[in-house]
Amino acid sequence: MHTLLTRLLLPVLFLPAAGLSLRAQELDLSLPILEASQTEEIKAKDGQKIIVHGSTERSGKSGSGTNFVNFKGAEFYLITFKSDLAPFAEGEPSDLYANKRIAVVGVVSLYQGKPQIKLTSPDQVKIIAEGEVFPPKKDAAAGEKPAEKPVEVAEAKSAPEAAPAAPKESAPVDWRRYFK
């Protein structure tokens, strides 16, 4: 009985500690942010971690259980393999993110020349609320460094240029002293 309770309760007790929350995390806005329709710019980020945002329009699931989420007017898509679905406790990505405005963080890869991000956790996705501005405007009051004013360079007064210093002469070295 004790073993059965341990097997049932331990995964539940440690689920929050494992970082498998059901809510989306705050996205790291220091990463490059691109719209899903910026195909060439996303392709140029192959192998890099970025944020892509836009509205989804089609989603689906293959016979093998792989989920796809496509974006309106874009060649960019999200892919989640069946083996990566366990963290999606609220539903599969093809259902959760269908016809939504989302931002997703991940590493871009190219498959048959089209850019994609592999989803392995719901923490990679932020559902953007209706009327919410994304990406958020940078705000100086929220800790952003204000833009620095350009520094004016004072023009140098036209003073007569000093003649360059002559190189110091040294006594010639007799190579025969060192190579016998």
C-alpha positions as CSV (number, residue, x, y, z in Angstrom):
1,M,0.0,0.0,0.0
2,H,2.8,2.4,0.9
3,T,4.6,1.8,-2.4
4,L,1.4,2.5,-4.4
5,L,0.8,5.8,-2.5
6,T,4.4,6.8,-3.1
7,R,4.1,6.1,-6.8
8,L,0.9,8.1,-7.1
9,L,1.8,11.0,-4.9
10,L,5.4,11.7,-5.6
11,P,4.9,12.9,-9.2
12,V,2.1,15.2,-8.1
13,L,4.1,16.6,-5.2
14,F,7.2,17.3,-7.4
15,L,5.4,18.6,-10.5
16,P,5.7,22.3,-9.5
17,A,9.3,21.8,-8.4
18,A,10.2,20.4,-11.8
19,G,9.1,23.7,-13.4
20,L,6.2,22.2,-15.3
21,S,3.7,25.0,-14.7
22,L,0.5,25.2,-16.7
23,R,0.8,29.0,-17.2
24,A,3.1,30.6,-19.8
25,Q,6.2,32.2,-18.4
26,E,7.2,35.8,-19.1
27,L,9.1,35.9,-22.3
28,D,12.7,37.1,-22.3
29,L,12.2,40.4,-24.3
30,S,15.9,40.8,-24.8
31,L,15.8,38.1,-27.5
32,P,15.2,39.2,-31.1
33,I,11.5,39.5,-31.8
34,L,10.1,38.9,-35.3
35,E,6.6,38.6,-36.8
36,A,5.7,35.2,-38.2
37,S,5.3,36.7,-41.7
38,Q,9.0,37.8,-41.7
39,T,10.1,34.5,-43.3
40,E,13.5,35.6,-44.6
41,E,14.5,37.3,-41.3
42,I,13.4,34.2,-39.4
43,K,15.4,31.9,-41.8
44,A,18.4,34.0,-41.1
45,K,18.1,33.2,-37.4
46,D,18.5,29.4,-38.0
47,G,20.0,27.8,-34.9
48,Q,19.3,30.9,-32.7
49,K,16.8,31.4,-29.9
50,I,14.2,34.1,-30.8
51,I,10.6,35.2,-30.2
52,V,8.1,34.9,-33.1
53,H,4.6,36.4,-32.8
54,G,1.5,36.4,-34.9
55,S,-2.0,35.0,-35.4
56,T,-2.4,31.3,-36.0
57,E,-4.9,30.0,-38.6
58,R,-4.5,26.3,-39.2
59,S,-3.4,23.6,-36.9
60,G,-3.5,19.9,-36.9
61,K,-2.1,16.5,-36.0
62,S,-0.5,13.9,-38.1
63,G,-1.3,10.2,-37.9
64,S,1.9,9.7,-35.8
65,G,0.7,12.3,-33.2
66,T,2.9,15.2,-34.3
67,N,1.2,18.6,-33.7
68,F,1.5,21.5,-36.2
69,V,0.5,25.1,-35.6
70,N,0.6,27.4,-38.7
71,F,0.5,31.2,-38.8
72,K,-1.6,33.4,-41.0
73,G,0.3,34.7,-44.1
74,A,3.5,32.9,-43.1
75,E,5.6,29.9,-43.9
76,F,6.6,29.7,-40.3
77,Y,5.1,27.0,-38.1
78,L,5.4,25.3,-34.7
79,I,5.9,21.5,-34.4
80,T,5.5,19.3,-31.3
81,F,6.4,15.6,-31.6
82,K,4.3,13.0,-29.8
83,S,7.2,12.3,-27.4
84,D,7.1,16.0,-26.3
85,L,3.4,16.2,-25.5
86,A,3.5,15.2,-21.8
87,P,4.0,18.8,-20.4
88,F,0.9,19.9,-22.3
89,A,-1.6,18.9,-19.5
90,E,-4.3,21.3,-20.6
91,G,-4.4,19.9,-24.2
92,E,-2.3,19.4,-27.3
93,P,-0.7,22.5,-29.0
94,S,-2.8,22.0,-32.1
95,D,-5.9,22.6,-30.0
96,L,-4.5,25.1,-27.4
97,Y,-3.1,27.6,-29.9
98,A,-5.5,27.2,-32.9
99,N,-6.9,30.6,-34.1
100,K,-5.0,32.5,-31.4
101,R,-2.6,35.4,-31.3
102,I,0.6,34.1,-29.7
103,A,4.2,34.7,-29.1
104,V,6.6,31.8,-28.9
105,V,10.2,31.5,-27.8
106,G,12.5,28.9,-29.1
107,V,15.4,27.9,-31.4
108,V,14.7,28.3,-35.1
109,S,15.4,25.3,-37.4
110,L,14.7,24.9,-41.1
111,Y,12.8,21.9,-42.4
112,Q,12.6,21.6,-46.2
113,G,13.5,25.3,-46.4
114,K,10.8,26.5,-44.0
115,P,11.4,27.9,-40.6
116,Q,10.0,26.2,-37.5
117,I,10.3,26.2,-33.7
118,K,9.9,22.9,-31.8
119,L,7.6,23.2,-28.9
120,T,8.5,21.1,-25.9
121,S,6.7,23.0,-23.1
122,P,3.7,25.3,-22.8
123,D,6.1,27.8,-21.1
124,Q,7.4,28.6,-24.5
125,V,4.1,30.2,-25.5
126,K,2.4,33.4,-24.5
127,I,-1.2,33.8,-25.6
128,I,-1.6,37.5,-26.4
129,A,-4.8,39.0,-25.2
130,E,-7.1,40.9,-27.5
131,G,-6.0,44.5,-27.6
132,E,-2.7,43.7,-26.0
133,V,0.3,45.4,-27.8
134,F,3.0,42.9,-28.6
135,P,5.9,43.4,-28.6
136,P,5.5,45.8,-25.7
137,K,6.8,49.3,-26.2
138,K,10.0,49.9,-24.4
139,D,9.3,52.2,-21.5
140,A,12.0,54.4,-19.8
141,A,10.0,54.3,-16.6
142,A,10.0,50.5,-16.5
143,G,13.8,50.4,-16.1
144,E,14.8,50.9,-19.7
145,K,17.8,53.1,-20.1
146,P,16.8,56.3,-21.8
147,A,18.3,57.0,-25.2
148,E,21.5,58.8,-24.9
149,K,21.9,62.1,-26.7
150,P,24.6,62.2,-29.3
151,V,27.8,63.6,-28.0
152,E,28.9,66.6,-29.8
153,V,32.5,66.6,-30.8
154,A,34.2,69.9,-30.5
155,E,36.3,70.8,-33.5
156,A,39.9,70.8,-32.9
157,K,41.5,74.3,-33.1
158,S,43.7,74.5,-36.1
159,A,47.1,74.5,-34.4
160,P,50.2,74.0,-36.4
161,E,51.0,70.4,-36.5
162,A,54.1,69.3,-34.7
163,A,56.7,67.4,-36.8
164,P,56.7,63.7,-36.1
165,A,59.5,62.6,-33.7
166,A,62.4,61.1,-35.5
167,P,62.9,57.4,-34.6
168,K,65.8,56.8,-32.2
169,E,68.7,55.3,-33.9
170,S,70.5,52.3,-32.3
171,A,73.9,51.0,-32.9
172,P,73.9,48.3,-35.6
173,V,74.2,44.7,-34.3
174,D,76.9,42.6,-35.7
175,W,75.3,39.3,-36.6
176,R,78.6,37.5,-36.6
177,R,78.8,37.8,-32.8
178,Y,75.7,35.6,-32.5
179,F,76.0,33.2,-35.4
180,K,79.4,31.5,-35.6
